[in-house]
Amino acid sequence: MGMNKKAEFSYYADWAEFFFFVLLFVGIVLGVLSPNAVITYLIATASGMLAGRVFHHRRYKGRAPYTLLIVGFIMGFVIGTFRGERTISFLLFVLGGVFSYYLFDKKILKDTVY
C-alpha cells in the first residue's frame, strides 16, 4: 500500500516544512549576528509585529502553515540569541505580535494587500 514509492519532496504539499527549516536557520543567524542586547530585543519586537500582521491577515483563513513558519523563526532566533536574555526576547516577540494584531484589528494601522 504505497510502500514501493520513493520518498520525494513535493513543494506544493511540503512548502511549510521546508520554509520552517529555512526560517529556523535565518532565526539562528540573526540571533548570532545581533551585536548587542538592544538590537536583539529590537529584532524580536519587530519580528513579533510582523507575525501579528500575518496572524491578522490570515485570521479567517488557514493559519497552520504560517504558524509553523513563525514558530520556526522564533525557535531559531531564541536558540541563536547569545546577547541578552532569551526569555525577554521571546516575551518581546509575543508582546510585539499581540500589539501589532491589536493595532491592525482596531484599524489604527492599515495594510495594503497586493
C-alpha positions as CSV (number, residue, x, y, z in Angstrom):
1,M,0.0,0.0,0.0
2,G,2.3,2.7,-1.2
3,M,5.4,1.1,0.3
4,N,7.2,1.0,-3.0
5,K,7.0,4.7,-3.6
6,K,10.2,6.7,-3.2
7,A,10.2,9.4,-0.5
8,E,10.3,12.6,-2.6
9,F,9.8,16.3,-1.8
10,S,6.6,17.8,-3.2
11,Y,6.8,21.6,-3.0
12,Y,3.1,22.1,-3.0
13,A,2.5,19.7,-0.2
14,D,5.6,20.3,1.9
15,W,6.3,24.0,1.4
16,A,5.6,24.9,5.1
17,E,8.0,22.3,6.4
18,F,10.7,23.4,4.0
19,F,10.4,27.1,5.0
20,F,10.2,26.1,8.7
21,F,13.8,24.9,8.4
22,V,14.8,27.9,6.3
23,L,13.4,30.3,8.8
24,L,14.8,28.3,11.7
25,F,18.2,28.8,10.1
26,V,17.6,32.5,9.4
27,G,16.5,33.0,13.0
28,I,19.7,31.4,14.3
29,V,21.8,33.5,12.0
30,L,20.0,36.7,13.1
31,G,20.3,35.8,16.8
32,V,24.0,35.0,16.5
33,L,24.8,38.1,14.4
34,S,23.0,40.7,16.6
35,P,25.8,42.7,18.1
36,N,24.2,43.6,21.5
37,A,21.1,43.0,23.6
38,V,19.3,46.2,22.4
39,I,19.5,45.1,18.8
40,T,18.4,41.6,19.8
41,Y,15.3,43.0,21.6
42,L,14.5,45.3,18.6
43,I,14.7,42.4,16.2
44,A,12.5,40.3,18.4
45,T,9.9,43.1,18.8
46,A,9.9,43.9,15.0
47,S,9.6,40.2,14.1
48,G,6.7,39.8,16.6
49,M,5.0,42.8,15.0
50,L,5.4,41.1,11.5
51,A,4.0,37.9,13.0
52,G,1.0,39.8,14.4
53,R,0.4,41.3,10.9
54,V,0.4,37.8,9.4
55,F,-2.0,36.5,12.0
56,H,-4.3,39.4,11.4
57,H,-4.2,39.0,7.7
58,R,-4.9,35.2,7.9
59,R,-7.4,35.4,10.7
60,Y,-10.3,33.9,8.7
61,K,-8.2,31.6,6.5
62,G,-5.9,28.7,7.3
63,R,-3.2,29.8,9.8
64,A,-1.5,26.5,10.5
65,P,1.3,26.7,7.9
66,Y,2.0,30.3,8.8
67,T,2.1,29.5,12.5
68,L,4.6,26.8,11.7
69,L,6.8,29.3,9.9
70,I,6.6,31.8,12.7
71,V,7.4,29.1,15.3
72,G,10.4,28.1,13.3
73,F,11.7,31.6,13.1
74,I,11.3,32.4,16.8
75,M,12.7,29.0,17.8
76,G,15.8,29.7,15.7
77,F,16.1,33.3,17.0
78,V,15.8,32.3,20.6
79,I,18.4,29.5,20.1
80,G,20.8,31.8,18.4
81,T,20.4,34.6,21.0
82,F,23.6,34.9,23.0
83,R,23.5,38.6,23.8
84,G,20.5,39.4,26.0
85,E,18.1,37.2,27.8
86,R,16.3,34.6,25.8
87,T,13.1,34.8,27.8
88,I,13.0,38.6,27.3
89,S,13.5,38.1,23.6
90,F,10.6,35.6,23.4
91,L,8.3,37.8,25.5
92,L,9.1,40.9,23.4
93,F,8.3,38.8,20.3
94,V,4.9,37.8,21.8
95,L,4.1,41.3,23.0
96,G,5.0,42.8,19.6
97,G,2.8,40.3,17.9
98,V,-0.2,41.0,20.2
99,F,0.3,44.7,19.9
100,S,0.5,44.6,16.1
101,Y,-2.5,42.4,15.9
102,Y,-4.5,44.8,18.1
103,L,-3.4,47.8,16.0
104,F,-4.5,46.2,12.8
105,D,-7.7,45.0,14.4
106,K,-8.7,48.5,15.6
107,K,-7.7,49.8,12.1
108,I,-5.0,52.1,13.6
109,L,-2.6,50.5,11.2
110,K,-3.8,49.8,7.7
111,D,-2.4,47.2,5.3
112,T,-2.4,47.1,1.5
113,V,-2.6,43.6,0.1
114,Y,-1.4,43.3,-3.4
